[in-house]
């Protein structure tokens, strides 16, 4: 049987506002009582046209014999007595004029002011209660998720190392006596570190599902408020809730929103965020005993977290959830294609090779876009072409077929993309050209897609120089074939310059500048680092600029020389692109055959 729900505070506020407007209308109504001149009132009294009246100070409210109400301001009672006192007394004695007793009237203006104050207070209570998660402004907005949520480690793919580390946490939650008997202390906190979309939140839910315990989920930004003390109160409230449900897991997503280094802002050490962080540090490993409460947090910026948050006793472990490798990507594709009908020509291993650098979220989005594309094309199953087109769409955007491209611009784009592709083929031994197109997509006039032969963890100096040559291949091809250059290589130049700068400043790959790294690896904090000088002299800065220019100039000359020696191949690829607009790897490699 459903219980009758009590109206919420919002309904009461609406009723109060309605009453307020009724009073306001009443005030307006009474304010519209007509006022007459004193001389006209004197005439009406003498003509016996007034039926009743009452005196309030120097104001007389009266009713005429025809029922009309009015009011008049008299100079004074003495003046009225001299002018019409005799007439008033005679009419009252004969019963022709009634003088009512003084009635205390309600001050409608005062009532309106009181009601306005009440409405503002009620609205603040309602608003602050909503901001506090429905149960008070300082109440934690943590969402309690049942441990039996159906998500387990079997639903995770591509994060085998992270799952192995978290299995110990699950085992402790299932059988804590096994560890406490040997004097072991389970880690109080586990920090999941990794790029966005790698499955950190899903891993935390899987831990709760495996351990079958309550799971409190909250974002770091939910703690931070404008009002002083609210964040710290929410932290205390969160741990009070967890204390009643232990053993349990408290998951804080994007903890860098509240856990950034203290003293790094312009407001010093007294801002609300730092007070919230202080309370979190106390709750994790302070005077209170929170045994049985395991905190799992996720962030993609571990470098900005406060050192006190990362010390043993708080976040004892940092579990890296990295971008999946080839094997991991294939496993993730199997998970996300489980409920999707795939055509027989789909090879998930081949797709995994073509999606180097993709996170789990990227791969899920790829398969979803492929399914949408297949449905749009009225396919019964998802074909290989659907997935390849979806991959290009995800990386480059939709085709701009409505965009008008003249022949000269089309020819320039063809040689530009042919330059990228030819340099990739002749220079790089780690990747091969998968597809080349001059069809406009997004903000790009064309694209060259290359697929690495295998995943790599490090980049060599030679490999970085080769990448710079590939980036400059389009500009070099334009200069050699069109006898002019265009703005189409602007992004290529930006990326090539950035890579050359990293070689010199960050990786110490310059013989001129030396084996020195000038990159601190930290972001600029306004309150701490803004006023600091650069960690090198003006002469060194000039040397860095000169070395970056030298690297780019040397690689550009090498690129032009390679394209000059292979001008016939460059021309074949460009002509093939002008003919078909898009060519695959096999058609591209055929241009190198005699």
Secondary structure as GFF3:
##gff-version 3
##sequence-region A 1 594
A	DSSP	alpha_helix	9	31	.	.	.	ID=ss1
A	DSSP	alpha_helix	38	46	.	.	.	ID=ss2
A	DSSP	beta_strand	50	56	.	.	.	ID=ss3
A	DSSP	beta_strand	59	64	.	.	.	ID=ss4
A	DSSP	beta_strand	69	73	.	.	.	ID=ss5
A	DSSP	alpha_helix	77	93	.	.	.	ID=ss6
A	DSSP	beta_strand	98	99	.	.	.	ID=ss7
A	DSSP	alpha_helix	108	131	.	.	.	ID=ss8
A	DSSP	beta_strand	143	145	.	.	.	ID=ss9
A	DSSP	three_ten_helix	153	155	.	.	.	ID=ss10
A	DSSP	alpha_helix	160	174	.	.	.	ID=ss11
A	DSSP	alpha_helix	177	180	.	.	.	ID=ss12
A	DSSP	beta_strand	189	193	.	.	.	ID=ss13
A	DSSP	alpha_helix	200	211	.	.	.	ID=ss14
A	DSSP	beta_strand	214	219	.	.	.	ID=ss15
A	DSSP	three_ten_helix	220	222	.	.	.	ID=ss16
A	DSSP	alpha_helix	230	245	.	.	.	ID=ss17
A	DSSP	beta_strand	248	253	.	.	.	ID=ss18
A	DSSP	three_ten_helix	255	257	.	.	.	ID=ss19
A	DSSP	alpha_helix	272	285	.	.	.	ID=ss20
A	DSSP	beta_strand	293	299	.	.	.	ID=ss21
A	DSSP	three_ten_helix	302	304	.	.	.	ID=ss22
A	DSSP	alpha_helix	307	310	.	.	.	ID=ss23
A	DSSP	beta_strand	315	320	.	.	.	ID=ss24
A	DSSP	alpha_helix	326	336	.	.	.	ID=ss25
A	DSSP	alpha_helix	348	353	.	.	.	ID=ss26
A	DSSP	alpha_helix	360	376	.	.	.	ID=ss27
A	DSSP	alpha_helix	384	396	.	.	.	ID=ss28
A	DSSP	alpha_helix	407	427	.	.	.	ID=ss29
A	DSSP	beta_strand	431	437	.	.	.	ID=ss30
A	DSSP	beta_strand	447	452	.	.	.	ID=ss31
A	DSSP	alpha_helix	461	482	.	.	.	ID=ss32
A	DSSP	three_ten_helix	487	489	.	.	.	ID=ss33
A	DSSP	alpha_helix	490	501	.	.	.	ID=ss34
A	DSSP	pi_helix	502	506	.	.	.	ID=ss35
A	DSSP	alpha_helix	538	565	.	.	.	ID=ss36
A	DSSP	alpha_helix	567	580	.	.	.	ID=ss37
A	DSSP	beta_strand	582	584	.	.	.	ID=ss38
A	DSSP	alpha_helix	585	590	.	.	.	ID=ss39
###
